[in-house]
Amino acid sequence: MRKATAYHDALGDFFAEHADTSPYNAYTDRPAMLELAGDVSGAGILDVGCGAGHYAAELAARGARVVGIEGSDTLLRHARARVNGHADLLLHDLEEPFGFADDASFDGVLCALAYEHIRNRTQLLREVRRVLRPDGWLLVSTTHPTADWLHFGGSYFSHDWRDLPVGGSGLSIHYQRMPLETFLGELLTAGFVLEQLVEPRPIADLRQIDEAAYDKLHRKPSFLAVRLRRP
Ligand SMILES: C[S@@+](CC[C@H](N)C(=O)[O-])C[C@H]1O[C@@H](n2cnc3c(N)ncnc32)[C@H](O)[C@@H]1O
């Protein structure tokens, strides 16, 4: 049987809690992506793989109109509680076309740490391009290929599907590791233009809470984040 990539049941509950305060999500990925997003006031944003709604809630608080899509009903439940009616959230499998959205109906699309879970990324990017207006932006973050290589070993150029244990929980997430060339190459082949690439490091607040994690994540890459434009 094909392994599920959406985070169901115990994994969903674990991620919802972990993402709240984790050095990786709360202090590294989210601050970097929100900075790449810039001023979102009045923008229509699609949050692809919205998880427990951390991004959706923050973007809505900054004045955006947000639609979040997510394949796990466990996480959607957490997301609904978090956004408290300030974003529209839909159960949607990212392996399927975006039948819920018209062409050019969003100003921006955000896909945080979900891209590497998707098998049919060609279709996903075609759909993202279709629903973005011309000149709209796309933000994507993913696991850093060097971090995957350090963790899993083998070839840096491997495209194998792996299970990464999460935070001593006994649970693991299932995703495809890929070299930088594949990650960026897919986005450029889909017709997007690269505007910015960052290798996020934790914000200073983490130092007060967890100095060891702060130091570690300032030495060892964890994520990549890119901002692209739909021409
Ligand atoms: C690491 S979490 C990131 C969640 C959120 N973007 C964040 O950064 O807090 C990856 C998310 O992708 C979702 N996901 C993975 N595969 C999916 C699929 N095929 N369809 C819909 N969602 C999927 C998972 O359920 C999970 O919520």
Ligand as a Chemical Component Dictionary entry (heavy atoms), coordinates in Angstrom:
data_LIG
# 
_chem_comp.id                   LIG 
_chem_comp.type                 NON-POLYMER 
_chem_comp.pdbx_formal_charge   0 
_chem_comp.three_letter_code    LIG 
# 
loop_
_chem_comp_atom.comp_id 
_chem_comp_atom.atom_id 
_chem_comp_atom.alt_atom_id 
_chem_comp_atom.type_symbol 
_chem_comp_atom.charge 
_chem_comp_atom.model_Cartn_x 
_chem_comp_atom.model_Cartn_y 
_chem_comp_atom.model_Cartn_z 
_chem_comp_atom.pdbx_ordinal 
LIG C1  C1  C 0  5.394  19.773 7.449  1  
LIG S1  S1  S 1  3.662  19.974 7.320  2  
LIG C2  C2  C 0  3.575  21.709 6.969  3  
LIG C3  C3  C 0  2.255  22.326 7.336  4  
LIG C4  C4  C 0  2.196  23.851 7.217  5  
LIG N1  N1  N 0  2.424  24.285 5.852  6  
LIG C5  C5  C 0  3.191  24.491 8.139  7  
LIG O1  O1  O 0  4.261  24.862 7.675  8  
LIG O2  O2  O -1 2.903  24.596 9.338  9  
LIG C6  C6  C 0  3.248  19.232 5.748  10 
LIG C7  C7  C 0  1.774  19.316 5.455  11 
LIG O3  O3  O 0  1.476  18.818 4.147  12 
LIG C8  C8  C 0  0.282  18.047 4.229  13 
LIG N2  N2  N 0  0.233  17.109 3.096  14 
LIG C9  C9  C 0  1.151  16.177 2.757  15 
LIG N3  N3  N 0  0.739  15.493 1.678  16 
LIG C10 C10 C 0  -0.471 15.991 1.327  17 
LIG C11 C11 C 0  -1.409 15.709 0.295  18 
LIG N4  N4  N 0  -1.185 14.753 -0.612 19 
LIG N5  N5  N 0  -2.541 16.436 0.236  20 
LIG C12 C12 C 0  -2.780 17.414 1.141  21 
LIG N6  N6  N 0  -1.932 17.743 2.145  22 
LIG C13 C13 C 0  -0.790 17.025 2.241  23 
LIG C14 C14 C 0  0.408  17.348 5.582  24 
LIG O4  O4  O 0  -0.816 16.813 6.046  25 
LIG C15 C15 C 0  0.948  18.483 6.419  26 
LIG O5  O5  O 0  -0.085 19.306 6.912  27 
# 
loop_
_chem_comp_bond.comp_id 
_chem_comp_bond.atom_id_1 
_chem_comp_bond.atom_id_2 
_chem_comp_bond.value_order 
_chem_comp_bond.pdbx_ordinal 
LIG C1  S1  SING 1  
LIG S1  C2  SING 2  
LIG S1  C6  SING 3  
LIG C2  C3  SING 4  
LIG C3  C4  SING 5  
LIG C4  N1  SING 6  
LIG C4  C5  SING 7  
LIG C5  O1  DOUB 8  
LIG C5  O2  SING 9  
LIG C6  C7  SING 10 
LIG C7  O3  SING 11 
LIG C7  C15 SING 12 
LIG O3  C8  SING 13 
LIG C8  N2  SING 14 
LIG C8  C14 SING 15 
LIG N2  C9  SING 16 
LIG N2  C13 SING 17 
LIG C9  N3  DOUB 18 
LIG N3  C10 SING 19 
LIG C10 C11 SING 20 
LIG C10 C13 DOUB 21 
LIG C11 N4  SING 22 
LIG C11 N5  DOUB 23 
LIG N5  C12 SING 24 
LIG C12 N6  DOUB 25 
LIG N6  C13 SING 26 
LIG C14 O4  SING 27 
LIG C14 C15 SING 28 
LIG C15 O5  SING 29 
# 
